[in-house]
Amino acid sequence: MLALGPAKFGAKCMAGMRTYFTNLYFRRVMKRRLSACRTPSDVRKVSDSAPLIVPKGARFTKATVGGIPGEWVEVERRSQGTLVYLHGGGYVCMSSRSHRAISAGFALRGLRVFAADYRLAPEHKFPAAVDDAMTVWRALRAEVDGDEGGVVISRGWRFLSRVCFWTWQAQSPPTTMP
């Protein structure tokens, strides 16, 4: 058994309690609300109604990069690089606002984060979200060219692999999802 000092035990206990209650809320409240949704618009309303739990110390600033809206997430100290954070939501719902806890966590670990609000389906057909991600990534690469920290993109492996493949191959994305 690992012996923890009072400070470490308290922090682990608080993190565990926070995780427990967050999961409980999503299982008991959000899951019921989402099961009643009939349209993407309904899903967006439910996901936007979720309470925000954001770590202290992060600053959120609305911005546009390469014509794509989103928000910068920064802290007071100098950043070690730039991260393009692409929120989850199955390309249908969620936003930079709904994922502030995650983007703030990256910022608190030393990254300057741009959380992009890419276009969502079904109003915008595939590959609109990928096009937006590539546009932001290219705009930020041009901005920080030569910066040792560079630009990193964060999202699910499938989405990320498409963005990287099309960017590295200098190809246009296909008009349908494989």
C-alpha positions in Angstrom: 0.0 0.0 0.0 1.3 3.5 -0.9 1.5 5.9 2.0 0.5 9.4 1.1 1.1 12.6 3.1 -1.9 14.7 4.1 -1.5 17.2 1.2 -1.3 14.5 -1.5 -4.2 12.5 0.1 -6.4 15.6 0.3 -5.8 16.5 -3.4 -6.4 12.9 -4.5 -9.5 12.7 -2.4 -10.9 15.9 -3.8 -10.1 14.9 -7.4 -11.8 11.6 -6.8 -14.9 13.2 -5.3 -15.1 15.7 -8.2 -14.9 12.9 -10.7 -17.5 10.9 -8.9 -20.0 13.7 -8.7 -19.4 14.8 -12.3 -20.0 11.3 -13.5 -23.1 11.0 -11.3 -24.5 14.3 -12.8 -23.9 13.1 -16.3 -25.4 9.7 -15.7 -28.5 10.9 -13.8 -29.3 14.3 -15.4 -27.6 14.7 -18.8 -28.2 11.2 -20.0 -32.0 11.6 -19.4 -32.0 15.0 -21.2 -30.1 13.7 -24.1 -32.3 10.6 -24.5 -35.3 13.0 -25.0 -33.6 14.9 -27.9 -35.0 14.4 -31.4 -32.9 16.9 -33.4 -29.3 18.1 -33.4 -30.6 21.4 -32.2 -32.1 19.7 -29.2 -28.8 18.0 -28.4 -27.0 21.4 -28.7 -29.4 23.0 -26.2 -28.8 20.2 -23.7 -25.1 20.1 -24.1 -24.9 23.9 -23.7 -26.9 23.8 -20.5 -24.4 21.6 -18.7 -22.7 23.4 -15.8 -19.1 24.7 -16.4 -16.4 23.6 -14.0 -13.3 25.5 -15.1 -9.9 25.5 -13.3 -8.9 28.9 -11.8 -6.1 30.9 -13.5 -7.1 30.5 -17.1 -8.2 33.5 -19.2 -10.7 33.0 -22.1 -10.7 35.5 -25.0 -13.1 35.2 -28.1 -11.0 35.3 -31.3 -10.9 34.3 -34.9 -8.0 32.5 -36.5 -7.9 32.1 -40.3 -11.6 33.1 -40.4 -12.6 30.4 -37.9 -14.2 31.5 -34.6 -13.1 30.2 -31.3 -11.4 31.3 -28.1 -7.9 31.7 -26.9 -7.2 30.1 -23.5 -4.1 31.5 -21.8 -2.5 31.9 -18.4 -0.2 34.6 -17.1 3.1 32.8 -17.6 4.9 32.4 -21.0 3.6 29.5 -23.0 5.8 26.6 -24.3 3.9 26.2 -27.5 0.5 26.5 -29.2 -2.2 23.9 -29.1 -5.2 23.8 -31.5 -8.0 22.1 -29.4 -10.9 20.7 -31.4 -13.7 19.8 -29.1 -15.6 16.6 -29.1 -19.3 16.2 -29.8 -19.5 13.9 -32.9 -19.3 16.9 -35.2 -22.9 17.7 -34.2 -22.8 19.5 -30.9 -20.5 21.0 -28.2 -18.3 24.0 -28.5 -15.2 25.7 -27.1 -17.3 26.8 -24.2 -18.5 23.3 -23.3 -14.9 22.1 -23.2 -13.3 24.9 -21.2 -12.2 22.7 -18.4 -10.1 20.6 -20.8 -8.6 23.6 -22.7 -7.9 25.4 -19.5 -6.1 22.3 -18.2 -3.8 22.4 -21.2 -3.2 26.1 -20.7 -2.3 25.6 -17.0 0.2 23.1 -18.1 2.1 25.7 -20.2 0.4 25.8 -23.6 -1.3 28.6 -25.4 -4.6 27.1 -26.6 -6.9 28.0 -29.4 -10.2 26.2 -29.0 -11.8 26.3 -32.5 -15.5 26.3 -33.0 -15.6 24.4 -36.2 -18.8 24.1 -38.3 -21.2 21.5 -37.1 -23.3 18.9 -39.0 -25.9 18.5 -40.3 -26.0 22.2 -41.3 -22.5 21.9 -42.7 -21.7 18.7 -44.5 -18.5 16.7 -44.2 -15.7 17.8 -44.6 -16.6 21.2 -43.2 -15.2 20.5 -39.8 -12.0 19.1 -41.2 -11.6 22.1 -43.5 -12.0 24.4 -40.5 -9.4 22.5 -38.5 -6.9 22.6 -41.4 -7.5 26.3 -41.9 -6.8 27.1 -38.2 -3.8 24.8 -38.2 -2.3 26.5 -41.3 -3.0 30.0 -40.0 -1.3 29.2 -36.7 1.7 27.5 -38.3 2.2 30.6 -40.4 2.0 32.8 -37.3 4.5 30.8 -35.2 6.8 29.7 -38.0 10.2 29.4 -36.4 8.9 29.2 -32.8 10.5 26.2 -31.1 7.2 25.4 -29.4 5.4 25.0 -32.7 1.7 24.1 -33.1 0.1 20.9 -32.0 -3.4 19.8 -32.8 -5.6 17.8 -30.3 -8.7 15.8 -31.0 -9.7 12.2 -31.5 -7.3 10.0 -33.4 -9.6 9.6 -36.4 -10.2 13.3 -36.9 -6.6 14.1 -36.2 -5.3 11.5 -38.7 -7.4 12.9 -41.5 -6.2 16.5 -40.8 -2.6 15.4 -40.6 -2.8 13.2 -43.7 -4.5 15.8 -45.9 -2.1 18.5 -44.7 1.1 16.5 -45.1 0.0 15.2 -48.5 -1.1 18.7 -49.6 -4.3 17.1 -50.8 -7.8 18.4 -50.7 -10.1 16.4 -48.4 -12.5 14.0 -50.1 -16.1 15.0 -50.4 -17.4 12.0 -48.5 -16.3 10.3 -45.3 -14.6 6.9 -45.8 
